Amino acid sequence: MQAVNFFFVNALLFASLIAVVGVPVLYVTQPSTEEGQRESRRKIYSIAAVWVVLVFITGIVSSLV
């Protein structure tokens, strides 16, 4: 069970790193067109959703360990 917890904690750490670096880069490199901005926002929302899911999974798994 600790190996599963270790996996999810490291996945959360990696997702946090991607969010800290990736979100500002996506904002700076947004194209001026509406379609390009929509695509960048979709990527940012996807990163945030993955991070939130990993937080919940890590909390559940760590409470079981």
N, C-alpha and C positions, 0 to 999 in steps of 0.2 A: 504494500500500500504506500510505503514511503517513496518507492520508485515512481509511482503514478503522481504523487504529490510533487516530487522533484521535477517531473516532466511539465506539469501545469504551471509551476512557479517559474520555471525557465521560459516557458512559452509566454507567460504574462510579462516577464522582464523584456523579452525580445519584442513583443507587441508594443510595450511602452516606449522602447527605443525607436521603433518605427514611427510611432505617433509623435514623439518629440521632434524627430528629425523630418519626417515626411510631411506633416501638416503645414509647417511654415514653407517648405519647399513648394508644395502644391499651391499655396496661396500666392507666392511670389511669381510662379511660372504660369498663372492662369492666363489663358488667351482672352482677348478682348471680346470675342464673340459669345453670345448667350449659350450656344451649344457647348462650347469649350468650358465655360464656367460651370455648366450643369454637370459635365463629366467629372470635373475636378471635385465638385461638391459630393458627387456620388462616391468617389474614391475616399474622400475624407470621412464620410458617414460610414463607409464600410470598415475603415480602420477603427473608428470609434465603436462600432457594433462588435467587432471581434474583441476589442479590449474589454468591453463591458461583459461579454459572455465569459471570457477568461477569468475575470474577477469573480464572477459568480461560481464558476466551476472550481476555482482555487479555494474559495471560501468553503464550499461544500466538502471538497476532498480533505481540506485541512481539519475540518471539524470531525471527520471520521477517523483521522489518524490519531 
